[in-house]
């Protein structure tokens, strides 16, 4: 095996493998740890702070070289489910202490994590899949770390939101991520009505057991928009189904809820409504308020014009004594 070329302070960077370069970049932010046995000799220094690490959303090979280097060097890894993260780490030969951090224990565990960060430790934060802080419990930890002047480092990588947006074949120049739709029917319809006024492609997460109902509600509220449902992204049974919302609603009504995890992508309205003028809002309010209550009139006009409810309410109060 040919020997690597040596520079004044070690191997020539041009002869290093990609994985070694990734570890070297991590090490450049501080001095190496003192050797304390085989494990200590293999670990490199990592800048103190909270390292937010994206992990694969299905295919374990999608992890980045930099992510692996940071996970191997961290003092500990914060994760939603230690079993899920342990499985990923085992695949890549990473052995580090794991700390469970999730919705059910966050308030209890967070103070201890913040103490470790204040002591200068380097902690990695991962979610079960994808980029942390996107529909996961890491947000409060990050906010409190920033408030305490803890350094925060982002390691970009897999994201079901961006992957689904690419697969959908819909406009990507402007998009809105709406997270999970509410579970209950009435709340879901109300949330969809609010989303309908947005002139952008919509990206929504949904549990597949609720997919038929969610797509049906989207079709009823948003009309014949183009859409796509991306399911099991990067996994063995990956599927992207495209069509109008009505076509997708019909498909899932006939086939039932599929398995796995899904992302719904809905195209923007083809002819977005122009912003209503104050005169238009006043005219609509006068018409509604002569036949119903002020509150009902405000709700109806806000929904049909896309104007903010508080603005419509202010106009209604100004008109009330003149009607």
C-alpha positions as CSV (number, residue, x, y, z in Angstrom):
1,X,0.0,0.0,0.0
2,X,1.6,3.4,-1.0
3,X,2.6,5.7,1.8
4,X,0.9,9.0,2.2
5,X,2.9,12.1,1.4
6,X,3.9,14.0,4.5
7,X,3.7,17.8,4.9
8,X,5.4,19.9,7.6
9,X,2.6,19.1,10.1
10,X,1.3,15.7,8.9
11,X,-0.2,14.1,5.8
12,X,-0.7,16.1,2.6
13,X,-4.5,17.0,2.5
14,X,-4.6,15.9,-1.1
15,X,-3.9,12.4,-0.1
16,X,-6.6,12.1,2.6
17,X,-9.9,10.3,2.0
18,X,-13.1,12.3,2.1
19,X,-14.0,10.8,5.5
20,X,-10.6,11.8,6.9
21,X,-11.0,15.3,5.6
22,X,-14.4,15.6,7.2
23,X,-12.9,14.6,10.6
24,X,-10.0,17.0,10.0
25,X,-12.4,19.9,9.5
26,X,-14.2,19.1,12.8
27,X,-10.8,18.9,14.5
28,X,-9.6,22.3,13.2
29,X,-11.7,24.2,15.7
30,X,-9.7,23.1,18.7
31,X,-6.8,21.0,20.0
32,X,-7.0,17.2,19.9
33,X,-8.1,15.5,23.1
34,X,-5.3,14.0,25.2
35,X,-4.9,10.3,24.5
36,X,-6.7,8.3,27.1
37,X,-6.7,4.7,25.8
38,X,-7.8,3.6,22.3
39,X,-11.2,5.3,22.3
40,X,-9.7,8.6,23.5
41,X,-6.9,8.4,20.9
42,X,-9.5,8.0,18.1
43,X,-11.7,11.0,19.1
44,X,-10.9,14.4,17.9
45,X,-11.6,17.7,19.6
46,X,-15.0,19.3,18.7
47,X,-15.9,22.9,19.3
48,X,-18.1,23.3,22.4
49,X,-21.8,24.0,21.9
50,X,-24.9,22.5,20.5
51,X,-24.4,20.8,17.2
52,X,-27.7,20.3,15.3
53,X,-27.2,17.3,13.1
54,X,-29.5,16.2,10.3
55,X,-29.9,12.4,10.0
56,X,-31.4,10.2,7.2
57,X,-35.1,10.1,6.7
58,X,-35.0,6.4,5.6
59,X,-31.9,5.4,3.9
60,X,-29.0,5.2,6.4
61,X,-26.5,5.9,3.6
62,X,-27.8,9.5,3.3
63,X,-25.9,10.7,6.3
64,X,-23.1,13.2,5.6
65,X,-19.4,12.7,6.3
66,X,-19.4,15.8,8.5
67,X,-22.4,14.5,10.5
68,X,-20.6,11.2,11.2
69,X,-17.4,13.1,12.3
70,X,-19.4,15.3,14.7
71,X,-21.4,12.3,16.1
72,X,-18.1,10.4,16.8
73,X,-16.6,13.4,18.5
74,X,-19.5,14.7,20.6
75,X,-19.5,14.3,24.4
76,X,-23.0,13.0,24.1
77,X,-25.9,12.7,21.6
78,X,-29.3,14.1,22.4
79,X,-32.1,12.1,20.6
80,X,-35.8,11.6,20.6
81,X,-35.7,7.8,20.8
82,X,-32.5,6.2,21.9
83,X,-33.4,2.9,20.1
84,X,-33.8,4.6,16.8
85,X,-30.6,6.6,17.1
86,X,-28.7,3.6,18.4
87,X,-29.6,1.6,15.3
88,X,-28.3,4.3,13.0
89,X,-25.1,4.7,15.0
90,X,-24.5,1.0,15.0
91,X,-24.7,0.9,11.2
92,X,-22.0,3.6,11.0
93,X,-19.8,2.3,13.8
94,X,-20.4,5.3,16.2
95,X,-20.3,4.6,19.9
96,X,-21.2,7.6,22.1
97,X,-23.4,8.2,25.2
98,X,-27.1,8.8,24.3
99,X,-29.4,11.1,26.2
100,X,-33.2,10.8,25.5
101,X,-34.7,14.3,24.8
102,X,-38.4,14.3,23.7
103,X,-41.7,16.0,24.3
104,X,-42.5,13.9,27.4
105,X,-39.2,14.5,29.3
106,X,-38.0,17.8,27.9
107,X,-38.9,20.1,30.8
108,X,-37.1,17.7,33.2
109,X,-34.0,17.0,31.1
110,X,-33.4,20.4,29.6
111,X,-31.8,22.0,32.7
112,X,-29.1,19.3,32.9
113,X,-28.4,19.6,29.2
114,X,-28.0,23.4,29.5
115,X,-25.6,22.9,32.5
116,X,-23.4,20.6,30.4
117,X,-23.4,23.1,27.6
118,X,-22.4,25.9,30.0
119,X,-19.5,23.7,31.2
120,X,-18.1,23.7,27.6
121,X,-19.2,20.3,26.4
122,X,-20.0,19.6,22.8
123,X,-23.4,18.0,22.4
124,X,-25.0,16.8,19.2
125,X,-28.8,17.0,18.8
126,X,-30.5,14.7,16.4
127,X,-34.1,13.8,15.6
128,X,-35.5,10.3,14.8
129,X,-35.3,11.3,11.1
130,X,-34.4,14.4,9.1
131,X,-33.4,17.8,10.3
132,X,-33.9,18.6,14.0
133,X,-36.3,21.5,15.0
134,X,-38.5,20.8,12.0
135,X,-41.7,19.4,13.7
136,X,-39.6,18.0,16.6
137,X,-39.0,19.0,20.3
138,X,-35.6,20.7,19.9
139,X,-36.9,24.2,19.5
140,X,-37.1,25.1,23.2
141,X,-33.6,23.7,23.9
142,X,-32.2,25.8,21.0
143,X,-33.9,29.0,22.2
144,X,-32.6,28.6,25.7
145,X,-29.1,27.7,24.6
146,X,-29.0,30.9,22.4
147,X,-30.3,32.9,25.4
148,X,-27.3,31.6,27.4
149,X,-24.8,32.5,24.7
150,X,-24.1,28.9,23.9
151,X,-22.6,28.4,20.4
152,X,-25.0,26.7,18.0
153,X,-23.7,24.8,14.9
154,X,-26.0,23.6,12.1
155,X,-25.1,20.5,10.0
156,X,-27.5,20.5,7.0
157,X,-28.6,17.2,5.5
158,X,-31.7,15.1,4.8
159,X,-35.2,16.8,5.0
160,X,-38.5,15.2,4.0
161,X,-39.9,18.7,3.3
162,X,-37.3,19.5,0.6
163,X,-37.2,16.0,-0.7
164,X,-41.0,15.9,-1.2
165,X,-40.9,19.4,-2.8
166,X,-38.4,18.1,-5.3
167,X,-40.4,15.0,-6.1
168,X,-43.8,16.7,-6.5
169,X,-42.8,18.5,-9.7
170,X,-44.7,21.7,-8.5
171,X,-43.3,25.3,-8.3
172,X,-40.4,25.6,-5.9
173,X,-39.6,29.3,-6.2
174,X,-42.0,30.1,-3.3
175,X,-43.3,27.5,-0.8
176,X,-44.8,27.4,2.7
177,X,-44.2,24.7,5.2
178,X,-47.4,24.2,7.3
179,X,-46.3,21.3,9.5
180,X,-48.9,18.8,10.6
181,X,-52.6,19.6,10.0
182,X,-54.8,19.4,13.1
183,X,-56.2,15.9,13.8
184,X,-59.9,16.9,14.3
185,X,-62.1,17.6,11.3
186,X,-63.3,21.1,12.2
187,X,-59.9,22.4,13.2
188,X,-58.4,20.9,10.1
189,X,-60.9,22.6,7.8
190,X,-60.3,25.9,9.5
191,X,-56.5,25.5,9.1
192,X,-56.8,24.6,5.4
193,X,-59.0,27.7,4.8
194,X,-56.3,29.9,6.2
195,X,-53.7,28.1,4.1
196,X,-55.8,28.7,1.0
197,X,-55.0,32.4,0.9
198,X,-51.3,31.8,0.6
199,X,-49.9,32.3,-2.9
200,X,-47.2,29.6,-2.7
201,X,-46.8,25.8,-2.9
202,X,-47.9,24.2,0.4
203,X,-45.9,21.5,2.1
204,X,-47.7,19.6,4.8
205,X,-46.8,16.6,7.0
206,X,-49.5,14.0,7.7
207,X,-49.8,10.6,9.4
208,X,-50.8,8.1,6.7
209,X,-53.8,6.8,8.8
210,X,-55.4,10.3,8.4
211,X,-54.3,10.8,4.8
212,X,-57.7,10.0,3.1
213,X,-59.5,12.5,5.3
214,X,-56.9,15.2,5.0
215,X,-56.7,15.0,1.2
216,X,-60.5,15.1,1.0
217,X,-60.6,18.2,3.1
218,X,-57.9,19.8,1.1
219,X,-59.8,19.1,-2.1
220,X,-63.1,20.4,-0.7
221,X,-61.5,23.7,0.4
222,X,-58.8,24.4,-2.2
223,X,-60.5,23.1,-5.3
224,X,-58.8,21.6,-8.4
225,X,-55.2,22.4,-7.5
226,X,-52.3,20.2,-8.6
227,X,-50.8,18.2,-5.8
228,X,-48.6,15.2,-4.8
229,X,-48.3,12.8,-2.0
230,X,-44.8,11.6,-1.3
231,X,-44.6,8.5,0.8
232,X,-41.8,6.5,2.4
233,X,-39.2,8.8,0.9
234,X,-35.8,7.2,0.3
235,X,-37.1,3.8,1.6
236,X,-37.7,0.6,-0.3
237,X,-41.3,1.2,-1.0
238,X,-41.0,4.9,-1.9
239,X,-44.0,6.3,-3.8
240,X,-45.0,9.7,-5.2
241,X,-48.6,10.0,-6.4
242,X,-49.4,13.1,-8.4
243,X,-52.7,14.6,-9.7
244,X,-55.3,17.1,-8.7
245,X,-56.5,17.1,-5.1
246,X,-59.8,15.7,-6.2
247,X,-58.0,12.8,-8.1
248,X,-55.8,12.1,-5.0
249,X,-58.8,12.2,-2.7
250,X,-60.7,9.7,-4.9
251,X,-57.7,7.4,-4.9
252,X,-57.3,7.3,-1.2
253,X,-61.0,7.0,-0.6
254,X,-61.0,3.8,-2.8
255,X,-57.7,2.3,-1.5
256,X,-57.8,3.4,2.1
257,X,-54.9,4.7,4.2
258,X,-51.5,3.5,3.1
259,X,-48.6,2.6,5.4
260,X,-45.5,4.6,6.2
261,X,-45.0,8.3,6.5
262,X,-46.3,10.9,4.0
263,X,-45.8,14.5,2.9
264,X,-48.5,16.3,1.0
265,X,-47.5,19.0,-1.5
266,X,-50.1,21.3,-2.9
267,X,-49.5,23.7,-5.8
268,X,-50.3,27.4,-5.5
269,X,-53.6,28.8,-6.8
270,X,-53.5,29.3,-10.6
271,X,-55.0,32.8,-10.4
272,X,-54.4,34.2,-6.9
273,X,-56.9,36.7,-5.8
274,X,-55.9,40.3,-5.8
275,X,-55.7,41.9,-2.3
276,X,-59.1,43.3,-1.5
277,X,-59.3,47.1,-1.1
278,X,-60.9,48.7,1.9
279,X,-63.8,49.7,-0.3
280,X,-64.3,46.0,-1.2
281,X,-64.2,44.9,2.4
282,X,-66.6,47.6,3.5
283,X,-69.1,46.6,0.8
284,X,-68.9,42.9,1.7
285,X,-69.3,43.8,5.4
286,X,-72.4,46.0,4.8
287,X,-74.0,43.1,2.8
288,X,-73.2,40.5,5.5
289,X,-74.0,42.7,8.5
290,X,-77.5,43.4,7.3
291,X,-78.4,39.7,7.4
292,X,-76.2,38.4,10.3
293,X,-74.2,39.2,13.3
294,X,-71.0,41.3,13.3
295,X,-68.8,38.3,14.3
296,X,-70.2,36.1,11.5
297,X,-69.8,38.9,9.0
298,X,-66.2,39.4,10.0
299,X,-65.4,35.6,9.7
300,X,-67.1,35.3,6.3
301,X,-65.4,38.4,4.8
302,X,-62.0,37.5,6.2
303,X,-62.2,34.1,4.6
304,X,-63.4,35.3,1.2
305,X,-61.0,38.2,0.8
306,X,-58.0,36.7,2.5
307,X,-57.6,39.8,4.7
308,X,-56.5,39.5,8.3
309,X,-59.5,39.0,10.6
310,X,-58.4,41.7,13.0
311,X,-58.3,44.2,10.1
312,X,-61.7,43.2,9.0
313,X,-63.0,43.4,12.5
314,X,-61.7,47.0,12.8
315,X,-63.5,47.9,9.6
316,X,-66.7,46.3,10.9
317,X,-66.6,48.3,14.1
318,X,-66.1,51.5,12.1
319,X,-69.2,50.7,10.0
320,X,-71.4,49.4,12.7
321,X,-73.0,52.7,13.7
322,X,-73.5,53.7,10.1
323,X,-75.6,50.7,9.1
